[in-house]
Amino acid sequence: MRTQAWRACARWLVLGVMLAVGTAQAGEREVGGVDMPDTLTLHGRRIALAHMQLQKRLFFKVYVWSLYLEEQPHTASEAIASNSVKRLHFRFLRNISREQLVGSLRDGLLKNPDLRQGPLADHLRVMLSSLKDVQKGEDLVITYLPGSGLEIGGGASGGALIPGKSFADALFSVWLEAHPIFPR
């Protein structure tokens, strides 16, 4: 009798611990030691974590990037064309100088010829001029908000707002082309 009661109590205890651990982990995803929530609410709109990835240089962990989308597209072109909330969130895993950050982003983004001259090139300069030295654990957050534009923020930026959708489309197209997460 006593053994059965003890087993029943142990089962309930194990079940309770499993539920508590599951609840603590529910709603978050972890990559490279970085936890990100599964969903966020921005300006009353819910966006969901679509992808997380660790970025390395040689064997050094540099950052984890996350992509949040309001709508769940099937292709990169759908994600870019959608006039919905989109967010790229970078969490840096090491100190990076402003020059390194600017150089890396500039090199990547200039793969889009539309960003090399004209109004989009001016917007790129605004974004890059907002960047600062990055300390380990700081974030760079790039969010497109329909009707407003592209917000650049986080500890890695002094903050900037680039109005309209065209620069956001160019930025997300370069990023999603370089980091294909949708089937081609």
N, C-alpha and C positions, 0 to 999 in steps of 0.2 A: 504494500500500500504506500508506504513511505517513499519507495523508489519511484513509483508511478507519479506521485505528486511532485517529486523532485524533477523528474523528466519533463513533466508538463510545465513546471515553472521555468526550467532551463530553455524549453522551446519558446515560451513567451518572451523570455529575456533576449534570446538570439533574434527573434523576429523583431522585437522593439529596437535593438541595436541596428539591424539591417535597415529598418524603415528610417531611423534617425540619420544614418549615413547616406541613404538614398535621398532623403529630403535635403540634406546639406549640399549634396552635389547636384541636385536637380536645378535646371535653369542656368547652368554654366558649362562651358567647355574649356579644356586646358590643352595648350600646345606649348612646348618648350618652356614650361614653368610659368606660363602666363595664363591666367583665368580671365575669360570674357563671358559676359552674360549672353544667354541665348536670344534674348529680345531686349529692346530699348524702346522708350517712348520719347519722341522728339516733337515738340510743338503739337502735341495731341495725336501724333501718328505713330503707329507701332512698326518697328523695323526688326527684321529677324537676321540672325547670324547665318550667312550663307557659306562662309569659308574662313578658315584660319590656317596660317602657314608660317613655319619658322624659316627665316632667311639667314643664310650663312655666307661668309666670305672665307674661303679656304676651310679651316676647321673652327673658325670663330663664330659664335652665335651673335648676330648683329641686332635683329629685331624680329618680332612676331607681328604679322599684319593680319587684319581681320576685315572682311567685307560684310557690311550689313545692307540689306535691301528691303524696301517696303513691299514690293511685289516680287514674286518668285518666278523669274524668267526661265526659259529653256535654252536660250543662247546668249552669248555676249552681246550681240547686236540688239536683242530685246532689252537687256539690262541697261544698255547705254541709251537707247531711244526712249525708254520709259520716263515720263515726267513725274517721277515719284522720288521719295527720299532715298538717298544712297549715302553710305559712309565708308570711307577707308580709315581704319584706325591702326596706327603703328605704335607698338610699345617697344622701346629701345632697351636692349640687354647689355649695352656698354656705352661708355661716353663717346660721343661723336662731335667733332668740331663743326661749326657752321659751314666752313669751307667744304668739308667732306660731304655734308648733307646736301648743300646747294649743288655741288658738282655732280653727285650721284643722281639727284632728281632732274637736274638740267639735262644730263646726258641721256637719261631714259626718256624724258618727255620730248626732247627734240627729235625723236624718231618719227614723230608726227609732223609732217611738213607744214601743216596749218599753224603750228606753234613757233615756227621759225621767223615769221614776219607778220606785220599787220597787227590788228587789234588783239588777237590771241597771244601774240608774242609780248605785247604790253601787259596783258593779264598774267602771263607767266613771270614776268619781271616783278610784278606786285607780289605774287605768291612767294617767289624765291627771296625777295627782300624782307619778307616777314619772318623768315627762319632764323633761329638762334642756335648757339651751342646746345647740345643735348647731353643731359646727365643720365646715367643708367636708371631705368625705371620711369623715365618721362615719356610722354605721348606726343604724337602728331596726329591730329584729327582733322580730316578733310570731309566735309559734309555738304552734299547738294540738297537744298531745300527749294521745291517748286515755288515759283513766284518771287523768290528772293535771290538765289544764286548760290555760289560756292563759298562756304565759310571755312577758313583755315584757322585752327586753334590748337590748344594743348600747350604743354610746357615747352615744346620745340618751336613754337611760333609766338610772335608778338600779336598775332591775330590779323586777319584780313578778310574782307568780303569782296568777292568778285561777282558783280551782278550778271544775271542772265544764265542761260543753259549751255551756250556754245562752248565756253571754256571747260565747263564740267564734263561735257560730252567728250571733248578732246582728251582730257586728263584720264577719264575712266576708260576710253578706248585704248589708249597707250598701255595703261596698267593691265587691263584684261587681255590685251594681245600678248604682252610680255609674260603674263601669269595665267595661262589658259585654265580656267576651272569649269568651263561649260564644254559640252561635247561639240566638236567641230563638224 
